[in-house]
Amino acid sequence: MAAAGLAAGPTGPEPMPSYAQLVRRGWGSALAAARGCTDCGWGLARRGLAENAHLAPPELLLLALGALGWTALRSAATARLFRPLAKRCRLQPRDAAKMPESAWKFLFYLGSWSYSAYLLFGTDYPFFHDPPSVFYDWTPGMEVPGDIAAAYLLQGSFYGHSIYATLYMDTWRKDSVVMLVHHVVTLVLIVSSYAFRYHNVGILVLFLHDISDVQLEFTKLNIYFKSRGGSYHRRHALVADLGCLSFGFSWFWFRLYWFPLKVLYATSHCSLRAVPDIPFYFFFNALLLLLTLMNLYWFLYIVVFAAKVLTGQVQELKDLREYDAAEAQSLKPSKAE
């Protein structure tokens, strides 16, 4: 395990900052980096790519093959497992059309988050408890540990598949354009952070995001299964209600509390202390900030939905992601169906 030399800084783990400290220190570090950059521009970017980016063609080929593999596996699972299960359980037609997408995503995110949790809590990696340690001993082209490289391959190929799936397999929703942007940004972050050997912080980012997707898809599955076989199942309805509350809480805690205070603080402030001339500082922090803004955008969806439930505008818990009016009227299945 390549974590022995990363255990802690000279004075031990740094306490997690407040939002005010994040803004003050992060903004101050970014301004200082901008003022100190005397030759910023395309020339510096080209030199940074040539000197610090390490991504071999076979690795890109493996990523593309993985994306094709996920697409083929989803198609097979939909045809041979998810659709027969929906038919056997006698789901309502619209729920039966949407269930395979949620079942597929639930299984993937459950596995990926469990593996990320294992890396952060079942090994010697200190990145969760000491986020600044993601940059300790960083060097260009450093070796990526095999267990982290495996996580990157699985996640990168899945998000490559997800871009295709959003366009041609998933049901189109009002936020699908934002979802598509999210997948593109995530894939760029995964590939570029691997190439620049920022894989330690990448594992922390994936862990903090995947848990919300697990809860979202699990809640949606219970919504689909509560009305089946011509009867109403209160157990699934109760689990869906509890899942909705848990999903909203975890979204805020993991993506809007821990993510900025652990990840953004480490990348915007601590990275410059560990590596003063760290390459592509502004590029990666801009992408991470964009990811934070998208998390905030979707959290507003959650708040609006909760307000509708509390004010009685929504009498029954339905799909947590809002569908287009035209799609809701047509009740057409997804393109994959």
Disulfide bonds with the S-S distance in Angstrom:
Cys37-Cys40 1.36
